[in-house]
Amino acid sequence: MENVRNVVIIGSGCAGHTAALYTGRANLKPLIIEGHEAGGQLSLTTLVENFPGFPEGIQGPELIENMRKQATRFGAEYKLGHVTSADLSKRPFTLQFGKETVQARTLIIASGASARWLGLPHEQALIGHGVSSCATCDGFFFSGKEISVIGGGDSAMEEAIFLTRFATKVTLVHRSSQFRASKIMLDRAKHHQKIQFLTDTVVEDVLDVSQKEVTALKLRDVKTQRVWDFPTSAMFLGIGHIPNAKIFEGQLDMDQDGYLKTKDYVFTRVEGVYACGDVQDRRYRQAITASGSGCMAALEAEKYLEQQGIE
């Protein structure tokens, strides 16, 4: 069967590239379908300072490109495309992407999770320049500054509390006076001396693209409709992520938010199908942990194929 691949990897972020590197070095000639966000969330990041081996830091897109080149060197094949359907009910597994169909003896799902954005006019233009969806990734860059967090759930409270390590003041902006956050997290944030709340307030836009950095948020009071510019050095989104796993509904186990459930780190309920990175990790969501789980998935796929007598 000419179109049957030993390993197909969905996603081209840190998890996918690492899985590609390891399966490539095992001479399994993996096929990587890059996904609709090629490079994953790291491709939207500017300076990455917490990936081991780069004492001066490295630009996110450069790190991703280096990983891709390394995997390609060992025989990994990359194709642009977004997987639109998957059939895991029979072997080999069948995937559809674009106008192409591919079959796989093993499947590594590294499709990641997409940050929820507000959809503001200038939001995307300022990602990496003061707009961020990851406090642990970017908080350090705003040491000694006043910053803002958007959201009303546990994610927003966690982001705000974490960011107090660096910021002189954190303003939490929420569209309602009611919060989805658990009482313990909300109380912790409300009693923190560095955190202030702006409730019944929505963000209309983020400024200032002309200066290529965040200088203020354009806010609107939902009760009075007053609009004003609120000075801030950064806007962190604490409104959650959307795991890119919808095509596996009914085929693989998921939690209530759509993250793939795994046992022993990377195993799904279907033998020969592994999940790694942010599509199954809602806790850490770091480049290095994604790479680590990509390595695990690759080693398990290699072991599985060997047990099936496939060299």
C-alpha positions in Angstrom: 0.0 0.0 0.0 2.0 3.0 -1.3 0.1 5.6 0.6 0.4 4.0 4.0 2.9 5.8 6.2 4.5 4.3 9.3 4.0 7.5 11.2 1.7 10.5 10.6 2.1 13.5 12.9 -0.6 16.2 13.0 0.8 19.6 14.0 4.0 21.4 13.6 4.7 23.1 17.0 7.3 21.9 19.5 5.5 18.6 20.1 5.1 17.8 16.4 8.6 18.8 15.4 10.2 16.8 18.3 8.1 13.7 17.4 9.2 14.2 13.8 12.9 14.4 14.8 12.7 11.2 16.9 10.7 9.1 14.4 12.9 10.5 11.6 16.1 9.3 13.3 14.4 5.9 13.8 14.2 5.8 10.0 10.4 5.7 10.1 10.0 8.5 7.5 7.3 10.4 9.3 4.8 12.6 7.5 3.9 15.9 9.3 0.7 17.6 8.4 1.4 21.2 9.5 -2.1 22.3 10.5 -3.9 25.6 10.1 -1.4 27.3 12.5 1.9 26.1 11.1 4.5 26.3 13.8 2.0 26.5 16.6 1.7 29.2 19.2 5.5 29.6 19.4 5.4 31.1 15.9 3.5 34.0 17.3 6.1 34.6 20.1 9.0 37.0 19.8 11.8 36.3 22.3 11.9 32.9 24.0 14.2 32.9 27.0 13.1 29.7 28.8 14.0 27.0 26.3 17.2 25.3 27.5 20.3 25.7 25.3 19.8 29.4 24.3 21.4 31.5 27.0 20.7 34.7 25.1 17.2 33.6 24.1 15.9 32.9 20.6 13.0 34.2 18.5 10.0 31.9 18.6 9.8 31.5 14.8 13.5 30.9 14.5 13.3 28.1 17.2 10.5 26.5 15.3 12.3 26.7 12.0 15.4 25.2 13.5 13.4 22.3 14.8 11.9 21.8 11.4 15.3 21.8 9.7 16.6 19.3 12.2 13.7 16.9 11.6 13.9 17.3 7.8 17.6 16.3 8.0 16.6 12.9 9.3 13.9 12.3 6.6 10.8 13.9 8.0 8.4 15.0 5.3 6.3 18.1 5.8 3.0 19.0 4.0 0.9 22.1 4.3 -2.7 21.3 5.2 -5.3 21.0 7.9 -6.8 17.6 8.7 -10.5 17.8 8.2 -11.5 14.2 9.0 -10.0 11.1 10.6 -11.2 7.5 10.8 -9.6 5.6 13.7 -12.1 2.7 13.5 -10.0 0.5 11.3 -6.3 0.0 10.4 -4.5 1.6 8.9 -6.0 4.9 10.1 -7.3 7.2 7.4 -6.8 11.0 7.4 -8.2 13.6 4.9 -6.4 16.9 4.5 -7.2 19.2 1.6 -7.8 17.0 -1.4 -5.4 14.4 -0.1 -5.9 11.2 1.8 -3.3 9.4 3.7 -3.2 6.2 5.8 -1.2 5.7 8.9 0.0 2.7 10.9 0.5 5.0 13.9 -0.8 8.5 14.5 0.7 11.2 16.7 -1.7 14.0 17.5 0.3 17.2 18.2 -2.3 19.7 17.0 -2.0 22.0 20.0 -4.6 24.4 21.4 -5.4 27.8 20.0 -5.6 30.7 22.4 -9.0 32.5 22.6 -8.6 36.0 21.3 -11.0 39.0 21.8 -11.1 39.8 18.0 -10.0 43.4 18.5 -9.0 45.6 15.5 -5.3 45.7 16.4 -5.0 42.7 18.7 -3.2 40.4 16.2 -0.8 43.1 15.1 0.5 43.5 18.7 0.9 39.8 19.6 4.5 39.5 20.8 4.6 43.3 21.4 2.6 43.5 24.6 -0.3 41.2 23.7 0.1 37.7 25.1 -1.9 34.6 26.0 0.8 33.2 28.2 1.9 34.8 31.5 4.6 32.3 32.2 6.1 32.9 28.8 6.1 36.7 28.7 5.5 38.0 32.2 9.2 38.6 32.8 9.4 41.1 30.0 7.1 43.5 31.9 9.0 43.7 35.2 8.4 46.9 37.0 5.5 47.9 34.7 1.7 48.1 35.0 -0.1 45.5 33.0 -3.6 44.2 32.4 -5.3 40.8 32.4 -8.6 40.1 30.6 -11.0 37.5 31.9 -13.2 36.3 34.8 -12.4 32.6 35.3 -9.7 30.7 37.1 -7.3 31.1 34.2 -7.5 34.9 34.5 -7.0 34.8 38.3 -4.0 32.5 37.9 -2.5 34.8 35.3 -3.0 37.9 37.4 -1.6 36.4 40.5 1.5 35.0 38.6 2.1 38.4 37.0 2.3 40.2 40.3 5.8 38.6 40.6 6.9 41.1 37.9 4.4 43.9 37.5 4.0 46.9 39.9 0.3 46.7 39.4 -2.1 44.2 37.6 -5.5 45.4 36.5 -8.0 42.6 35.9 -10.6 43.7 33.4 -13.9 41.7 33.3 -17.1 42.3 31.3 -19.3 41.5 34.2 -19.5 42.0 37.9 -20.0 38.2 38.3 -17.1 35.8 38.0 -16.8 32.2 36.8 -13.7 31.7 38.9 -13.8 29.5 41.9 -14.2 31.3 45.2 -10.8 30.4 46.5 -9.1 31.8 43.3 -11.2 34.9 43.2 -10.6 35.7 46.9 -6.9 35.2 46.5 -6.8 37.7 43.6 -9.1 40.2 45.4 -6.9 40.2 48.5 -3.7 40.7 46.6 -2.4 44.2 47.1 -1.0 44.5 43.6 -4.3 43.5 41.8 -7.1 45.9 41.1 -10.4 45.0 39.3 -12.3 46.8 36.6 -15.7 45.1 36.3 -18.6 45.7 33.9 -15.9 46.7 31.4 -15.0 45.5 28.0 -12.0 46.0 25.8 -12.8 47.8 22.5 -9.2 47.9 21.2 -5.6 47.8 22.1 -3.2 50.6 21.4 -0.7 51.5 19.9 0.2 49.9 16.6 2.1 53.0 15.4 4.5 52.6 18.3 4.7 48.8 17.8 3.9 48.2 21.5 1.0 48.2 23.9 0.5 51.6 25.5 -3.2 51.6 26.5 -6.5 49.7 26.2 -9.6 51.4 24.8 -12.2 50.4 27.4 -16.0 50.8 27.6 -18.2 50.7 30.7 -21.1 48.4 29.7 -23.5 50.2 32.1 -22.7 53.9 31.3 -21.2 53.3 27.8 -18.3 55.6 28.8 -15.2 55.0 26.6 -11.7 55.9 27.7 -8.1 55.0 27.2 -6.5 53.1 30.0 -2.7 53.3 30.1 -1.0 49.8 30.4 2.2 48.2 29.1 0.7 44.8 28.3 -2.6 42.9 27.8 -2.6 39.3 28.8 -5.6 37.1 27.7 -6.9 34.9 30.5 -9.9 33.6 28.6 -8.7 30.1 27.9 -7.6 28.0 25.0 -9.4 25.8 22.4 -7.8 22.4 21.9 -7.6 21.5 18.2 -9.1 18.1 18.6 -12.7 18.4 17.3 -12.2 15.9 14.5 -11.6 13.2 17.1 -15.0 13.6 18.9 -16.6 10.3 19.5 -13.4 8.4 18.6 -11.0 9.5 21.5 -11.7 10.3 25.1 -11.9 14.0 25.8 -12.5 16.1 28.9 -15.3 18.6 29.3 -13.3 21.3 27.4 -12.3 19.1 24.5 -8.7 18.3 25.6 -7.7 14.7 24.6 -7.4 12.4 27.6 -4.3 10.3 27.8 -2.9 7.7 30.2 0.7 7.1 31.0 1.5 10.5 29.4 0.7 10.0 25.8 -1.5 6.9 25.2 -5.1 7.4 23.9 -7.7 4.7 24.1 -6.9 3.6 20.5 -3.8 1.5 20.2 -1.2 3.2 17.9 -2.7 6.7 18.5 -0.8 9.0 20.7 -1.4 12.6 21.8 1.2 15.1 23.0 1.6 18.8 23.6 -1.1 21.3 24.3 -3.9 19.2 22.7 -3.7 17.1 25.9 -1.8 19.2 28.3 -4.0 21.9 29.9 -1.7 22.4 32.9 1.8 23.3 31.8 1.5 24.4 28.1 5.2 25.2 27.8 7.4 24.7 24.7 9.8 22.4 26.7 7.0 20.2 28.1 5.4 20.0 24.6 8.7 18.8 23.2 9.1 16.3 26.0 5.8 14.7 25.3 6.5 14.7 21.6 9.6 12.7 22.3 7.5 10.3 24.4 4.9 9.8 21.7 7.6 9.2 19.1 9.3 6.5 21.2 6.0 4.8 21.9 5.1 4.8 18.2 8.5 3.3 17.3 8.1 0.6 20.0 4.6 -0.2 18.7 5.7 -0.5 15.1 8.6 -2.7 16.2 6.1 -5.0 18.0 4.1 -5.2 14.8 7.1 -6.4 13.0 7.6 -3.2 11.0 11.2 -2.1 10.8 
